Amino acid sequence: MMRSALALPALLLALAAQAASGERIGTVDTAFQWIGRDHDILVEAYDDPAVQGVTCYVSRARKGGLKGTLGLAEDRAEASIACRQVGPISFAEPLKKQEEVFSERMSILFKRLRIVRMVDTKRNVLVYLTYSDKLIDGSPQNSVTAVPVERSLPIPVKP
């Protein structure tokens, strides 16, 4: 009985450690903590897996202290996004009109940071939205950015 009670928290910590994350670009400390890491703002880069030449930069607050260091703190539901063309744009296959391209756990159980790509075919633009959700009540906090694609390269969209 005691073994199974200890196994669940260990499993949850292992799952949180395996959560996908972007490439860390840098951090800025926002508040000193006596125990554990400081509160900070984390900036990460995410290369769009379906669009060669586009990278999204996401900044988000991260709690520190003992809970934050152990991965038990719930980070704020706020993030900012800026996606840019960083090389020649190409598409391996047609894109869905709208799809989640990144998702990262922000708390051990309930909250995720999500990035959704939408295709504006009329303007030939890739639109990226970031938001966090919480299983219980969601979050209206969001940020949007857009990457225009040259008209000579129409964005292929799945029917």
N, C-alpha and C positions, 0 to 999 in steps of 0.2 A: 504494500500500500504506500509506504513512504517513498519507495523507488519511483512509482508512477507519478507521485506528486512533484518530485524533483525533475522528472523527465520532460514534463510539459514546458516549464520555463526554459529549460535548456534547448528544447526544440524551437521555441519561439525566438530565442536569441540567435540560434543558428540560421533560421530563416531570414531574420532581419539583416544579418551579416552578409547573406547571399543576394540581397536586393541589388538590382542593377543601379549603377550610378554613372554619372558623366565623368569626364576627365577634369580633375580639379585644376582650376586656373589660379585661384588665390583665395585668401580669406582676409577679413578685416575684423579685428576685435571690437566689440561694442560695449562690453561690460566685464570687468574683472571678477573672477570667482576664486574664492579661497581654496576650494576643493574641486578638483577636476578641471576640465578645459574651460576657457572663457566663453561667454556668449559671443557669437560672431555672425558675420554675413559671409556666406560661401558663394563663390562664383564657379560654375562648372560649364564645360562645353559638351554638347551632344551633337555628333554628326548624324544627319538624317540618314537612316539605313537604306532608304529607297531613292534618295536624290543625291547623286554624287555632286559635290561642290557646294553644299549648304550645311552650315553649322549653326546651331542655336546656343546662345549663351544665356544661362539662367542664374539669377541671383536669388538667394533665399536666406532668411534668418534661421539660425540654428542655436538651440539652447545648450548651454554648457552646464557647469556644476557637476555634481556626482551623478545625477540622473542622466544628463546629456552625455557624459563620458561613457556610461554603461549602456546607452542606447534606449533608455526607458523614458526620457522626456518627450513630450509632445511638442513638436515645433509649431510655430505660428503658421497659419494658413495664408501666407503672403509670399508672392514670388513675382519676379519681373523677368521678361524674356526679350531678347534681341536676336533675330536670326539674320544671317548675312550670307551672301555669295562669297565663298572663299577660294573658288576655283571654277573651272568650266563646269557648267551644269549639264548633267546627263541623267537619263532614266533607264534603268535596266529593264523595267516592265511598266505597263500602265499603272497609275495610282488609283486608289479608291478616292471617291469624291471627298470623303472625310474618314480619317482613321487616327487612332491613338498611335503615336510613334515612340513615345517614351513613357515610362511609369516608374516611379521610385517611391519606396516606403519612407514616410516621414515620422511614423511612430510604430511601435512594435506591433500594434494590432489594427488600428482603425484608419489612419490617414495616409493618403498617397498623393504625391505630386504627379500631375499628368500633363503631357504635352500632346495636343491634337493638331494634326495637319489637315487643312481644308484647301480645296482647289477652287479658285475663282477663275473659271474657264473664260468668262467674258473678258477679263482684263489680263489673262495669262499670268496670274499671280499665285504664289504659294502663301497661305495665311497660316500662322502658327499661334495657337492659344495655349496658355498655361494656366492651370488652376489646381487647387487641391480639393480633395473630397474627403469626407468623413462619413463612415458607414451610417452614422446616426442622423446627421443633419446637413451635410454638405457644406459648401462655403461659396459665397458670392465673390470672394477675392479672386481676381483674374488679371491677366495681362495678355496683350495681343501684339503681334508684329507681322510684317509681310515682306516677302522676297519676290520682286518682279522678275519674270523670266523674259528674255528677248522674244519678240513676236516671231522671229525666224525659227524658233524652237517651241512649237505648241506643246503644252503639257499634255501627255497622253493620260486619258482617264478611262478606267474600266467602265463598261456600260452597265 
